[in-house]
Amino acid sequence: PPDQRTPAEGKFPANFLWGVATSAYQIEGATQEDGRGPSIWDTYSRIPGKVLGGESGDVACDHYHRWASDLDLVAGLNLNAYRFSVAWPRIMPEGTGRVNAAGLDFYERLVDGALERGLQPHVTLYHWDLPQALQDRGGWPHPDMPEWFTDYALAVYGRLGNRVASYATFNEPWCTAELGYHVGRHAPGVQDLRASLLASYQIQLAHGSVIRALRAENTRAELGTVLNLYPVDAASGRAEDLHAAQLIDEKLNRWYLDPIFRGRFPAGAVADYAEAMPEIDLQALASAQQPLDFLGVNYYFRQWVSEGGASRAGPPSPDAERTAMGWEVYPEGLHRLLTDLHREYQAPKYLITENGAAFDDQWNNGEVHDEARTRYLQGHLQQLHRAIQDGVPVGGYFAWSLMDNYEWAYGYSKRFGIVHVDYGTQQRTLKDSAKWYRDFVRRQRP
Ligand code: PNW
C-alpha cells in the first residue's frame, strides 16, 4: 500500500475504541439453523424485483459458522472493539414468548470469543431483522411492539449481561420507518406515510422502554442508540431552498434526536405531517427521553436540499468525489455534524458506530488496492480528530464494515468491507484499506 502517514495524523485519546461494525442479517447466513425463525428480510428478499438479483442473506458471509476466524481477523487488525447485532428471530423465533436457547448460545460464544481476543463487544439489539411473526401482527406500527421488544431485550441481557460493553437499542430507526414503511425500499416494503409515522413513534416508545428496563437491572453496560445523521445543506440561498433544508433536517435528524433528548417530535415536522399524522399521544413521547450513556452516530454523507426535496447527489458540487452508492465523499461533514450535534444536544459521549464507503474494488492475486476507501477512512479520521480537539467527547470509531456483505436492497453488488469476501469460496482478503487501518491503529495504541 502507498505510504499513508500524513503529517496531520494526530493522537486520539488513550482509551479510544477502535473497531469495525457488522450486522446479523448482512453477514451471518444460516437462516434456517439452530431454530432461527424467519425475519422480514427473508420474506422481502424473495419478493420479485425488491432486491437486486433477487439475492438474500441465506448464506451471506457464512459468519454463523466462521465467527471464530472472523474474530481473529478483527483482532489481527489491532482493534479493541467489535460492533455487531443480535438477530431477534434467533432468540425468539415467533417474536414473542418462547426463547430459543441455541440462538443465545451463538451470541454468547461470540461475546466470549471477542473478550478472549481483547475486543469489547458492542451489541445492537435491532438492526432491521424483525421476526416475520411480528410483521404478521402489524410490525412496528403495532402498539404492543414496545413491550415485545423489551421482552426480547431482557432475554438477550439475561444471557449476555455485563460481558457486553454497550447495548444500543436501534440501528438507524429512520431507515426502518421511512425505507421500511413509507417508501418500501426495505423490508417489510410497506408504502404508507401514516404507518411509517406510527412505526417511528412506537420505535421511540420501544427505545425508552428498553432503556428503563435495562436500568432497572442495574446494568454496568453502557446504554444508547444509533442514528444515521446528516449535515443538511440548501442547494441555494433562495428562501424556498433554505426552508426545505430546515424541514428535511427536522424529518431526518431531529425526528429521531428530539424524542430521545427532549421527549418530543420537532414542531415544524409535526406541522408538515399534519394530514398524515396518526392519532397518537404525543405526550407519551416523554418516556422516550431516558438518560443515555452514549449516542451512536452513523455518518456517510450530507444531504443537499432544494425546494423539491432532498437528494444525495447534490447540485452545487458536481465535481465532488462519489462512492459506488452515488454518495458524496465529504469528510468535513463528520466534524461539522459532531460539533453541531454536541452544541444542540450535549450527549455525554458519542461513538462513531458506522463510517465507510462502497467502491468498485478489484481483487487481483490476493490484493485489493482500494486507495479510494483508504483515503476515505483517513480523511474522516482526520476530521474526527479535529472534532475531539474542539471538545466533542467521542469515545470510539467503528469502520463500516469489517467485510463485504449483504447490502440490503443492493444485494451483494455493493462492497463496503475493508476485508474482501469471495462469495464463491468465502475466502477473506485484507484490502489495502484494512492494512492501512491496522497500521494506523497500531500507531495510535500504546
Ligand atoms: C446503513 N440512506 O444503512 C446501515 O446501518 C448498514 O446496515 C448499511 O450496510 C450501511 O449503512 C451502508 O448502506 C443506510 O439512504 C442505508 O441514507 C441507507 C441510508 C443510510 C444508511
Residues whose N, C-alpha, C, O or C-beta is under 5 A from the ligand:
A	BS01	PNW	N228
